[in-house]
Amino acid sequence: MSAVLDASSVLAYLFNERGADTVTAVMASGSIISAANLSEVMAVLVRDGMPASEAAAIIADLPAEVVDLTLDIALSAGALIAMTRRAGLSLGDRICLALAKREGLPAVTADTVWATVADTVGVTVQLVR
């Protein structure tokens, strides 16, 4: 595995936004994503009008390994609130960072504010734009 994907990076990939080429390269070299972050992707696709069955099919075809939300990741993500509160990171953001920390992999995101907490959290953050 080369990196952990955040929902924002997958959405950039799916919508062919700026940074999609970076996400494509990361996926090609092996990536993982938490089931919680995939839920965020699903929510955006459905919110924007895509039928749930179509969104689920697109998500199922993503070239990334899905990692279940485990107790250790959930606890680690919860504990990250103290270090990330000022940056306004969501639970999904913290889950991605907790997974990246556990796996010793960079976290790939389109959310530039993550760079402000990377050192504090102890995770390498790769911005796609």
C-alpha positions as CSV (number, residue, x, y, z in Angstrom):
1,M,0.0,0.0,0.0
2,S,1.2,3.5,-0.8
3,A,-1.4,5.8,0.9
4,V,-4.7,6.3,2.7
5,L,-7.4,8.1,0.7
6,D,-9.7,10.7,2.1
7,A,-13.2,11.3,0.8
8,S,-12.2,14.6,-0.8
9,S,-9.4,12.9,-2.8
10,V,-11.8,10.2,-4.1
11,L,-14.4,12.9,-5.0
12,A,-11.7,14.8,-6.9
13,Y,-10.9,11.6,-8.8
14,L,-14.6,10.8,-9.5
15,F,-15.4,14.3,-10.7
16,N,-12.1,14.6,-12.6
17,E,-11.3,17.8,-10.6
18,R,-7.9,19.3,-10.2
19,G,-5.7,16.7,-8.5
20,A,-7.5,13.7,-10.1
21,D,-4.3,12.7,-11.8
22,T,-2.5,12.6,-8.5
23,V,-5.2,10.4,-7.0
24,T,-5.1,8.1,-10.0
25,A,-1.4,7.6,-9.5
26,V,-1.8,6.9,-5.8
27,M,-4.6,4.4,-6.6
28,A,-2.4,2.7,-9.2
29,S,0.4,2.1,-6.6
30,G,-2.0,0.7,-4.1
31,S,-4.2,2.6,-1.7
32,I,-6.7,2.0,1.2
33,I,-9.7,3.9,2.4
34,S,-11.8,3.5,5.5
35,A,-15.4,2.4,5.1
36,A,-16.4,5.6,7.0
37,N,-14.7,7.8,4.3
38,L,-16.5,5.8,1.6
39,S,-19.7,6.6,3.3
40,E,-18.9,10.2,2.9
41,V,-18.3,9.7,-0.8
42,M,-21.6,7.9,-1.1
43,A,-23.4,10.7,0.7
44,V,-22.1,13.3,-1.7
45,L,-22.9,11.3,-4.8
46,V,-26.5,10.7,-3.6
47,R,-26.9,14.3,-2.3
48,D,-26.0,15.5,-5.7
49,G,-28.7,13.5,-7.4
50,M,-27.1,10.1,-8.3
51,P,-29.3,7.1,-7.6
52,A,-27.9,5.1,-4.6
53,S,-27.5,2.0,-6.6
54,E,-25.4,3.8,-9.3
55,A,-23.3,5.4,-6.6
56,A,-22.7,2.1,-4.8
57,A,-21.6,0.5,-8.1
58,I,-19.2,3.3,-8.8
59,I,-17.8,3.0,-5.3
60,A,-17.5,-0.8,-5.6
61,D,-15.3,-0.3,-8.7
62,L,-12.8,2.1,-7.0
63,P,-9.3,0.7,-7.1
64,A,-8.7,0.9,-3.4
65,E,-8.9,-1.5,-0.6
66,V,-11.6,-0.8,1.9
67,V,-10.7,-1.0,5.6
68,D,-13.5,-1.4,8.2
69,L,-13.7,1.1,11.1
70,T,-12.2,-0.8,14.0
71,L,-12.2,0.0,17.6
72,D,-8.6,1.1,17.6
73,I,-9.1,3.5,14.7
74,A,-12.3,4.8,16.2
75,L,-10.6,5.5,19.5
76,S,-7.6,7.1,17.8
77,A,-9.8,9.3,15.7
78,G,-11.7,10.4,18.7
79,A,-8.5,11.3,20.6
80,L,-7.3,13.4,17.6
81,I,-9.9,16.0,18.4
82,A,-7.6,17.7,20.9
83,M,-4.9,18.1,18.2
84,T,-7.2,19.0,15.3
85,R,-10.0,21.1,16.8
86,R,-8.6,24.5,15.7
87,A,-8.3,23.2,12.2
88,G,-12.0,22.2,12.2
89,L,-11.4,18.6,11.0
90,S,-14.5,16.4,10.8
91,L,-14.8,12.9,12.3
92,G,-14.3,11.5,8.8
93,D,-11.1,13.6,8.5
94,R,-9.8,12.2,11.8
95,I,-10.7,8.7,10.9
96,C,-8.6,9.0,7.7
97,L,-5.7,10.4,9.7
98,A,-6.0,7.7,12.4
99,L,-5.9,5.0,9.7
100,A,-2.9,6.6,8.1
101,K,-1.1,6.8,11.4
102,R,-1.9,3.2,12.3
103,E,-0.7,2.0,8.9
104,G,2.4,4.3,8.7
105,L,1.2,5.7,5.4
106,P,0.6,9.2,4.0
107,A,-3.0,10.5,4.0
108,V,-4.1,11.8,0.6
109,T,-6.6,14.7,0.6
110,A,-7.8,17.8,-1.2
111,D,-8.4,19.5,2.1
112,T,-5.4,21.9,2.5
113,V,-6.0,22.6,6.2
114,W,-4.7,19.1,6.9
115,A,-1.2,20.4,6.3
116,T,-1.5,22.6,9.4
117,V,-2.0,19.5,11.6
118,A,0.2,16.9,9.9
119,D,3.2,17.3,12.2
120,T,1.1,17.5,15.3
121,V,-0.8,14.4,14.4
122,G,2.3,12.6,13.2
123,V,1.1,11.8,9.7
124,T,2.5,12.8,6.3
125,V,-0.2,14.6,4.4
126,Q,-0.2,14.6,0.6
127,L,-2.3,17.3,-0.9
128,V,-3.7,16.6,-4.3
129,R,-4.1,20.3,-5.1
